[in-house]
Amino acid sequence: MKEPNVHDELKDIAPGLSQMKSSEGYSVPPVYFKELQDKVMGQIHAEQQKAPAGSWLIDLLAQYFKPRYAFAMATVTIVVVAALVFRNGGNDNAILASITAEDAYEYVYGHISEYETLDLYTLADNENADYILDVFSDDELDFAIDALIDDIGTESLEELF
């Protein structure tokens, strides 16, 4: 019953709309969806057959070069390189042990102007005084002391004594 009332109401409100044919906008052949399913499945099987069977090395590399494995390998590589670069090999002691007294003398005497006067006085007052007297001759010590006296000022002498 309600259906005739709806049609009558539609004729009253929109007469052009009520006269239009009710038909579906698109028509599909009756076997379209069956053929579509077969077509899609055929394409899937064709893609699977096209996929080349790679070598075992390529498969292995493809498995391990996923982002999580790549980040893990990069982290391990960085840690190993940092350990090799920043580790203390203990070579410093071996190098210092290989320096002779003559080499040390030549270095200190050649770079005497780079040392502070106070450091030299402190060194002379320490336990190494006998060693210094053994290594350096009297003339060299006199020359070094004269150079230090020339460099030292009155204020520095007052501070020392």
Secondary structure, DSSP 8 states (H G I E B T S, - for coil): -HHHHHHHHHHHH-HHHHHS----S----TTHHHHHHHHHHHHHHHHHHHS----HHHHHHHHHTSHHHHHHHHHHHHHHHHHHHH---SHHHHHHHT--HHHHHHHHHHTGGGS-HHHHHHHHHSTTHHHHHHHS-HHHHHHHHHHHHHH--HHHHHHH-
